[in-house]
Structures are given as C-alpha cells and as structure tokens.
Amino acid sequence: MAAELETSAVGAIQEPSADGTEAKAPHKLERKWTFWFDNQSKPKQGAAWGSSLRNVYTFDTVEEFWSLYDQVFKPSNLPANADFHLFKTGIEPKWEDPECANGGKWSFTVSRKPQLDTMWLETLMALIGEQFEEGEEICGVVASVRQRQDKLALWTKTASNEAVQTSIGRKWKEIIDYNDKIVYSFHDDARREKSNRGGRYNV
C-alpha cells in the first residue's frame, strides 16, 4: 500500500498542465512537511510497534500539497486499521522521536467518514498555513481509520506545559468547528500503560 501511495503521489505532482503551458512559480510554505502511512490491519507476528510506518512524501509548496491531498491523502480512502500522518519534516510520528518524547496529544473520535475528511483537511491547512500561535510546539497530526470509530490526534512537544497545550487545544477546536470536549494525554502515560482515561487536560 505504501508503495502504491508513493507512486500515486509522485504521479500527481509530475503531471503537466492540461493546456501545455508552463506552470507558475510554486507557493513556498514556511517549512517542509512529510506525509506518513501506517497499515496495521495485517501486523506481522512479533513485529514492533511502528514497524509498518512508511515515509511517503515530503513537500514544501501549496501546489504539491493539493496534488497530494486530492489524489491520495483523504482518510476516507483508507482501509480499517490504517493511519495517515502529517508531521514536520525531521520528526517521526513515534513516541521515541526526540521531538515527541516529552509530548502528548489532543484527540477525539469521529463517527462519520465525511466529517473526518473535513476536519483532517481543515487541520492540515491550519498546520501548513502556520495558523497556530504555538506552531513551534506542534509536531503533527494523525488520522486513524478504525472499524467503529475513527480518530484525529494532534501531537505536541511539551506535555507538561498546560497553558500552551490548552491554548493549542482551544485553537484546534475553533479551526475544525468542534463543540464537544477533547482530551490531552501524555505519551509517557501511554508508554507506562498508566491509566488516565479522562486525559490530563481537556477543553
């Protein structure tokens, strides 16, 4: 699946314009972003978590983003138990990554695929468009497709800074127009299998 995604993504960007005219200069983003794909539907026996995670494509222009999103990176295209990630280039979507090690995530479940696609896209645009005041604190976002309920999770760097995390959480809810409660959990709690079902913070 990862290879198919990569082939589709490259093809989407390399297609010439329909009228054969030369393309205009691309609109550069402030930083590079990387899409990742993880299919956990058929895990190999004894495989470590994250072993199926694949770096699919890195981009730094608005035009690349739209080509990738329109043709490949919609969560509704995913099979059950698969994830799409968009993270800052240089950060892997793993607890072990130094940028994520002391962090956590805001998350909530989504019951309808169209709603997941919409919220995912709004979050992606907010990230690459640098709409968060605490943008340096954000690592990336994950869309997880599951059999019963899908999930969105926004990963951040410094879990212990409640003021910053709360500000990010409130901004995210505003961006995706979400009115229910979202919760923040520490990666460290998950690593230690420490029960914090309600999350450390909520907004």
N, C-alpha and C positions, 0 to 999 in steps of 0.2 A: 504493500500500500504506500509506504513512504517513497519508494522509487517512482511509483505512478504519479504521486503528488508532485514530486520534484520535476518530472518530465512535463507535466501539465503546466506547472508554474513557469518553467523556462520558456515553453512554447508561447505562453500567454504574453510574455514580455517581448519576445523576439519577433512577433508578427508585425509586418509593415502596415502602415496606414492604408485604408481601403482605396484611397484615390492616388496612392503612389507618391504623394508629396512628402517632402522632408519634414520630420517631426520637429516641433518647437523644443527649445531647451527645457529639460525637466525641472520640476519644482523641488528643490532640495529640502529635506527635513533637517531638524536641528541635530539629530543623531541617527545612528543606524539601529534597525530593529530586525529581529530574527523570528521567523515562524518555526515552530517545532510541532511534531506529530508523534503521538504515542497510542498504539493499539494494544490494549490489554485483554482483548477478547480471547486470545489464544496464547496465554503465557506458557513459556517452556518450563518444564518441571525443574525446580530448584533455581530458576533464574532470579537474579537480584532485582529489587525494585528499580525501575528506570532503565533497565537493560534494553527495553524496546523503544526507548525515546530516540527520535531522529531529528537532527537539524535539517530542515527542508529548504529554507530560502532566507537570505538576508537582503534587505532593501534599504534605500535611503532617499527615495523620491516619492512624491504623491502619485505619480503615474504608475510606478511599479506596484505600489500598494493596491490601487484599484484593479489592476490587471490580476493580481494575485487573489484579491478578495472575490471578485466577480466570478472567476473561473474555478477557484479551488477552495478557499478557506471559509466556507459557511458551515457552521456546526450541524445544520440540518442535513448536510451531505455525509455526515459521519455514521459509521456503524455503531451499535451499542458497545459501551466499554472502551470508547476511543476518546482522546483528548486533542484539542488544538491549544497551543500556547503561543502568545506573542510576548517576547521578552527583549529587553535591551540587549543589543549585541555585546557579547562578552560575559553575559550572565546565563548560566544554565538553569532551567527550571527544576532544580533539585535542592533539597534541604542542605546538602553538603556544600553547595557553592558558597564561597566566602561572602558574597553579597547577600545571600539568603539565610545564612547560618543563624543569625541572631534576629531573624524576622518572623513574620507571620502572614496571615491572610484574612481579608474580609471575604465572606462568602454567603451565598444564599441559593436556594433551589428554585428551579423554573419548571413549570408543569407543561408548557406548550412550546413546541419547536419554533413557530414563528416569533414568539416572544423572545426566545433565546437568541435567534439570529439578530433581531433588532437591538437587544441590549448588548450583545457582543460587538456589533458594528459600532454602536454609539461609544462603547468603551475604547475600541481600537482608535477611532477618530480622535477621542479626547487625549489618548496617550501620545499618538504621533504628532498631534497638534499642540502638545505641551499645555493642556488646559488645567492641569493640577498645579497649584502654587507650590506644593511639596513634591514636584516632579522628580527631584533627585532621590527621593525616598522610595519611589516605586520601582519594583523590579520587572513586573509584567502581569499578564492576565491569562487565566486558563478557562477554557470552555470544556466541560466534561459531559459527554453524552452517555446516559445510562438507561436501563430498561424502563424504569418507572419515572424517575425524576432526574432532570439534567441539573447541572450546577455551574455557576460562574464564581470565580475566585480571583481577587486582586491581591497579588503578593507585594509585600513591602519589606524594607530592610531592618528597621529598628523597632521591634515589637514592644520594648519597654517604654517607649515614648508615647504615653497615652494621648497627650494633647495633639500630637502630629497625626497619630493614627485615627483619632476621632474626626479631625478635620478632613482627612482623606476620605473616610467613610461617608461623611455627610456630603462631600462634593460628588462622590461617585453616585450616591442615591439621586442627587439633583440631575446629574448628567443622563442617567438612564430612566429618570422619572419613575422611581420605585418608592412606594409608600410604606411597605412593610419593614419590619426590623431586619437588619443584617448584623451578623456577629463577627467578631475578630478572634481568631485563635492563634496561639503561638506555635511555631514549628517545633519548638523544644518540647512542648506538651505532647504533641503527636509522636515525636521520637521516643519519648519515655513511656508512651501509652498511658499518660496521665489523663484522668477523666476531667474534662472541662466542657461538658456538653453544651452549656449555655454560652461558651466563649468567654474570653477575658473581658472584652469590651463589646458594647452594642450601641447602635444608633438607629 
